[in-house]
Amino acid sequence: MRIDLNNSVARQVAAEKAAKAKDKSPSSTSLREDKTSFSKCSLSLPDLVQGAMSAPAARQERIAALRDAVQNGQYQPDPSVIASAMLKESGQ
């Protein structure tokens, strides 16, 4: 029986070279980096929340009345009024 150590050593060296080349490839380095960014809109979120929470009392009363009407099944919106408002807002 003959054992050929040269062939197994050559395979190991080739495997190590392939692993090193893979580590230096651009795609593998990009997998290791985490990046994040925030848009200007997301930075103003606390301002939006504060504005919504400081709504006038009259608006809060209107919201409560609408909520009660919906829960009691008494809220019957007019589809033509809704459609007209949607068209008006879209500029048509």
Backbone as a printed PyTorch tensor [residue, N CA C, xyz], in Angstrom:
tensor([[[  0.8380,  -1.1600,   0.0000],
         [  0.0000,   0.0000,   0.0000],
         [  0.8870,   1.2280,   0.0000]],

        [[  0.4820,   2.2100,  -0.8250],
         [  1.2640,   3.4230,  -0.9510],
         [  0.3910,   4.6260,  -0.5770]],

        [[  0.9110,   5.5290,   0.2670],
         [  0.1880,   6.7410,   0.6550],
         [  0.8640,   7.9270,  -0.0110]],

        [[  0.0880,   8.6980,  -0.7710],
         [  0.6200,   9.8390,  -1.4920],
         [  0.2950,  11.1200,  -0.7070]],

        [[  1.2210,  11.5630,   0.1160],
         [  1.0160,  12.7650,   0.9170],
         [  1.0730,  14.0360,   0.0870]],

        [[  1.7990,  14.0240,  -1.0040],
         [  1.9160,  15.2250,  -1.8340],
         [  0.5650,  15.6470,  -2.3940]],

        [[ -0.2330,  14.6880,  -2.8160],
         [ -1.5310,  15.0000,  -3.4100],
         [ -2.4780,  15.5970,  -2.3810]],

        [[ -2.5320,  15.0550,  -1.1670],
         [ -3.4260,  15.5840,  -0.1410],
         [ -2.9590,  16.9630,   0.3340]],

        [[ -1.6460,  17.1760,   0.4050],
         [ -1.1220,  18.4820,   0.8020],
         [ -1.4560,  19.5170,  -0.2670]],

        [[ -1.3410,  19.1380,  -1.5290],
         [ -1.6620,  20.0620,  -2.6250],
         [ -3.1360,  20.4520,  -2.5810]],

        [[ -4.0110,  19.4930,  -2.2900],
         [ -5.4420,  19.8040,  -2.1860],
         [ -5.7160,  20.7610,  -1.0270]],

        [[ -5.0130,  20.5500,   0.0950],
         [ -5.2160,  21.4180,   1.2520],
         [ -4.7310,  22.8350,   0.9540]],

        [[ -3.5990,  22.9760,   0.2960],
         [ -3.0760,  24.2940,  -0.0600],
         [ -4.0250,  24.9910,  -1.0240]],

        [[ -4.5450,  24.2660,  -1.9950],
         [ -5.4790,  24.8430,  -2.9530],
         [ -6.7650,  25.2970,  -2.2590]],

        [[ -7.2490,  24.5240,  -1.3060],
         [ -8.4530,  24.8830,  -0.5690],
         [ -8.2260,  26.1350,   0.2660]],

        [[ -7.0590,  26.2500,   0.8920],
         [ -6.7450,  27.4450,   1.6760],
         [ -6.6480,  28.6850,   0.7900]],

        [[ -6.0400,  28.5440,  -0.3900],
         [ -5.9530,  29.6650,  -1.3230],
         [ -7.3410,  30.0960,  -1.7810]],

        [[ -8.2150,  29.1510,  -2.0530],
         [ -9.5740,  29.4650,  -2.4870],
         [-10.3450,  30.1760,  -1.3840]],

        [[-10.1460,  29.7480,  -0.1410],
         [-10.8370,  30.3840,   0.9810],
         [-10.3570,  31.8150,   1.1780]],

        [[ -9.0380,  32.0310,   1.0350],
         [ -8.5030,  33.3860,   1.1640],
         [ -9.0130,  34.2830,   0.0430]],

        [[ -9.0700,  33.7580,  -1.1790],
         [ -9.5690,  34.5420,  -2.3110],
         [-11.0360,  34.8930,  -2.1120]],

        [[-11.8020,  33.9800,  -1.5560],
         [-13.2190,  34.2230,  -1.3040],
         [-13.4030,  35.3190,  -0.2620]],

        [[-12.5570,  35.3270,   0.7800],
         [-12.6410,  36.3490,   1.8260],
         [-12.3110,  37.7390,   1.3000]],

        [[-11.5060,  37.8280,   0.2430],
         [-11.1240,  39.1230,  -0.3120],
         [-12.0890,  39.6160,  -1.3780]],

        [[-13.0660,  38.8030,  -1.7630],
         [-13.9950,  39.2040,  -2.8150],
         [-14.9120,  40.3120,  -2.3170]],

        [[-15.3460,  41.2320,  -3.2070],
         [-16.1920,  42.3490,  -2.7900],
         [-17.5360,  41.9140,  -2.2140]],

        [[-18.0930,  40.8360,  -2.7160],
         [-19.4040,  40.4240,  -2.2320],
         [-19.3490,  39.9290,  -0.7900]],

        [[-18.2610,  39.3030,  -0.3980],
         [-18.1870,  38.8110,   0.9720],
         [-17.9780,  39.9440,   1.9680]],

        [[-17.2700,  41.0090,   1.5650],
         [-17.0810,  42.1210,   2.4910],
         [-18.3680,  42.9060,   2.6610]],

        [[-19.1810,  42.9840,   1.6200],
         [-20.4230,  43.7350,   1.7570],
         [-21.4190,  43.0050,   2.6560]],

        [[-21.2760,  41.7050,   2.8000],
         [-22.1640,  40.9590,   3.6770],
         [-21.8300,  41.2010,   5.1440]],

        [[-20.6510,  41.6730,   5.4110],
         [-20.2230,  41.8740,   6.7800],
         [-20.5590,  43.2680,   7.2970]],

        [[-20.9660,  44.1710,   6.4250],
         [-21.2190,  45.5440,   6.8360],
         [-22.7140,  45.8010,   6.9870]],

        [[-23.0830,  46.4560,   8.0670],
         [-24.4620,  46.8990,   8.2750],
         [-24.4690,  48.4090,   8.1540]],

        [[-25.4230,  48.9180,   7.3830],
         [-25.5330,  50.3550,   7.2100],
         [-26.9830,  50.7590,   7.3970]],

        [[-27.1780,  51.9690,   7.8710],
         [-28.5240,  52.4920,   8.0040],
         [-28.4860,  53.9840,   7.7380]],

        [[-29.6260,  54.5000,   7.3280],
         [-29.7300,  55.9430,   7.1330],
         [-31.1660,  56.3490,   7.4300]],

        [[-31.3510,  57.5940,   7.7860],
         [-32.6650,  58.1080,   8.1220],
         [-33.0060,  59.2360,   7.1650]],

        [[-34.2140,  59.2100,   6.6770],
         [-34.6530,  60.3000,   5.8190],
         [-35.0510,  61.4860,   6.6740]],

        [[-35.1900,  62.6370,   6.0520],
         [-35.5990,  63.8250,   6.7890],
         [-37.0050,  63.6480,   7.3570]],

        [[-37.8440,  62.8840,   6.6640],
         [-39.2110,  62.6480,   7.1570],
         [-39.1970,  61.8900,   8.4740]],

        [[-38.3470,  60.9010,   8.5980],
         [-38.3380,  60.1100,   9.8230],
         [-37.7790,  60.9030,  10.9980]],

        [[-36.9520,  61.9010,  10.7160],
         [-36.3970,  62.7030,  11.8000],
         [-37.4450,  63.6290,  12.3980]],

        [[-38.5070,  63.9400,  11.6560],
         [-39.5310,  64.8370,  12.1680],
         [-40.7040,  64.0890,  12.7880]],

        [[-40.6060,  62.7920,  12.9310],
         [-41.6860,  61.9950,  13.5120],
         [-42.0780,  62.4600,  14.9100]],

        [[-41.1480,  62.7430,  15.8100],
         [-41.5670,  63.2460,  17.1320],
         [-42.3830,  64.5360,  17.0320]],

        [[-42.0280,  65.4080,  16.0870],
         [-42.7920,  66.6360,  15.9080],
         [-44.2160,  66.3390,  15.4550]],

        [[-44.3760,  65.3540,  14.5670],
         [-45.7080,  64.9770,  14.1020],
         [-46.5510,  64.3940,  15.2290]],

        [[-45.9430,  63.5600,  16.0360],
         [-46.6620,  62.9580,  17.1590],
         [-47.0970,  64.0390,  18.1370]],

        [[-46.1930,  64.9650,  18.4330],
         [-46.5310,  66.0350,  19.3640],
         [-47.6590,  66.9000,  18.8010]],

        [[-47.6370,  67.1790,  17.5010],
         [-48.6970,  67.9690,  16.8810],
         [-50.0370,  67.2580,  16.9320]],

        [[-50.0220,  65.9480,  16.7160],
         [-51.2710,  65.1820,  16.7550],
         [-51.8340,  65.1060,  18.1750]],

        [[-50.9620,  65.0220,  19.1360],
         [-51.4130,  64.9060,  20.5170],
         [-51.9230,  66.2350,  21.0820]],

        [[-51.5470,  67.3340,  20.4470],
         [-51.9720,  68.6450,  20.9560],
         [-53.1150,  69.2170,  20.1090]],

        [[-53.9870,  68.3510,  19.6100],
         [-55.1310,  68.7980,  18.8160],
         [-56.0850,  69.5980,  19.6950]],

        [[-56.7800,  70.5870,  19.1210],
         [-57.7290,  71.3830,  19.9060],
         [-58.8350,  70.5080,  20.5040]],

        [[-59.4130,  70.9730,  21.5990],
         [-60.4540,  70.2130,  22.2950],
         [-61.6790,  70.0120,  21.4150]],

        [[-62.0060,  70.9840,  20.5780],
         [-63.1720,  70.8520,  19.7020],
         [-62.9890,  69.6800,  18.7460]],

        [[-61.7780,  69.4900,  18.2630],
         [-61.5090,  68.3560,  17.3690],
         [-61.6370,  67.0510,  18.1360]],

        [[-61.1560,  67.0300,  19.3580],
         [-61.2700,  65.8230,  20.1720],
         [-62.7320,  65.4650,  20.4050]],

        [[-63.5770,  66.4740,  20.6030],
         [-65.0070,  66.2260,  20.7880],
         [-65.6280,  65.6560,  19.5180]],

        [[-65.2140,  66.1840,  18.3670],
         [-65.7360,  65.6950,  17.0850],
         [-65.3150,  64.2400,  16.8550]],

        [[-64.0670,  63.9380,  17.1860],
         [-63.5660,  62.5640,  17.0320],
         [-64.3430,  61.6170,  17.9410]],

        [[-64.5890,  62.0280,  19.1680],
         [-65.3370,  61.1780,  20.1030],
         [-66.7570,  60.9460,  19.6070]],

        [[-67.3920,  61.9940,  19.0490],
         [-68.7520,  61.8480,  18.5370],
         [-68.7850,  60.8960,  17.3480]],

        [[-67.8040,  61.0090,  16.4550],
         [-67.7360,  60.1010,  15.2990],
         [-67.4810,  58.6650,  15.7500]],

        [[-66.5940,  58.4930,  16.7310],
         [-66.2990,  57.1530,  17.2420],
         [-67.5630,  56.5130,  17.8060]],

        [[-68.3270,  57.2760,  18.5750],
         [-69.5710,  56.7540,  19.1490],
         [-70.5750,  56.3900,  18.0600]],

        [[-70.6840,  57.2410,  17.0190],
         [-71.6270,  56.9800,  15.9320],
         [-71.2500,  55.7000,  15.1860]],

        [[-69.9600,  55.4970,  14.9570],
         [-69.5080,  54.2740,  14.2710],
         [-69.7980,  53.0530,  15.1270]],

        [[-69.4870,  53.1310,  16.4080],
         [-69.7050,  51.9870,  17.3020],
         [-71.1850,  51.6510,  17.4510]],

        [[-72.0480,  52.6460,  17.3880],
         [-73.4890,  52.4170,  17.5290],
         [-74.1740,  52.0850,  16.2100]],

        [[-73.4090,  52.1050,  15.1130],
         [-73.9890,  51.8120,  13.8020],
         [-74.8010,  52.9630,  13.2370]],

        [[-74.6010,  54.1590,  13.7450],
         [-75.3710,  55.3190,  13.3050],
         [-74.6280,  56.1620,  12.2660]],

        [[-73.3790,  55.8570,  12.0100],
         [-72.5940,  56.6510,  11.0630],
         [-72.8730,  56.1440,   9.6580]],

        [[-73.4530,  56.9710,   8.8260],
         [-73.8070,  56.6180,   7.4530],
         [-73.1760,  57.6390,   6.5010]],

        [[-71.9280,  57.4380,   6.1030],
         [-71.2870,  58.4080,   5.2150],
         [-71.9340,  58.3830,   3.8320]],

        [[-71.9760,  59.5520,   3.1880],
         [-72.5570,  59.6910,   1.8610],
         [-71.4710,  59.4030,   0.8260]],

        [[-71.6000,  58.3280,   0.0430],
         [-70.5630,  57.9650,  -0.9300],
         [-70.2830,  59.0680,  -1.9520]],

        [[-71.2860,  59.8080,  -2.3670],
         [-71.0460,  60.8580,  -3.3630],
         [-70.2250,  62.0040,  -2.7750]],

        [[-70.4350,  62.3210,  -1.5010],
         [-69.6400,  63.3650,  -0.8500],
         [-68.1840,  62.9110,  -0.7300]],

        [[-67.9860,  61.6530,  -0.3850],
         [-66.6290,  61.1060,  -0.2670],
         [-65.9400,  61.1300,  -1.6250]],

        [[-66.6260,  60.6930,  -2.6710],
         [-66.0490,  60.6800,  -4.0100],
         [-65.7070,  62.1000,  -4.4690]],

        [[-66.5770,  63.0370,  -4.2170],
         [-66.3150,  64.4340,  -4.6030],
         [-65.0910,  64.9710,  -3.8910]],

        [[-64.9530,  64.6720,  -2.6000],
         [-63.8060,  65.1290,  -1.8400],
         [-62.5200,  64.5060,  -2.3540]],

        [[-62.5740,  63.2240,  -2.7250],
         [-61.4010,  62.5410,  -3.2480],
         [-60.9690,  63.1420,  -4.5760]],

        [[-61.9430,  63.4130,  -5.4390],
         [-61.6230,  64.0280,  -6.7420],
         [-61.0650,  65.4300,  -6.5510]],

        [[-61.6460,  66.1900,  -5.6480],
         [-61.1840,  67.5430,  -5.3840],
         [-59.7440,  67.5320,  -4.8890]],

        [[-59.4370,  66.6280,  -3.9910],
         [-58.0970,  66.5540,  -3.4450],
         [-57.0820,  66.0910,  -4.4760]],

        [[-57.4920,  65.2340,  -5.3940],
         [-56.5400,  64.7450,  -6.4070],
         [-56.3370,  65.7580,  -7.5190]],

        [[-57.1100,  66.8590,  -7.5100],
         [-56.9010,  67.9100,  -8.4990],
         [-57.7580,  67.7570,  -9.7470]],

        [[-58.7500,  66.9210,  -9.7140],
         [-59.5790,  66.7170, -10.9070],
         [-60.8910,  67.4420, -10.7880]]])
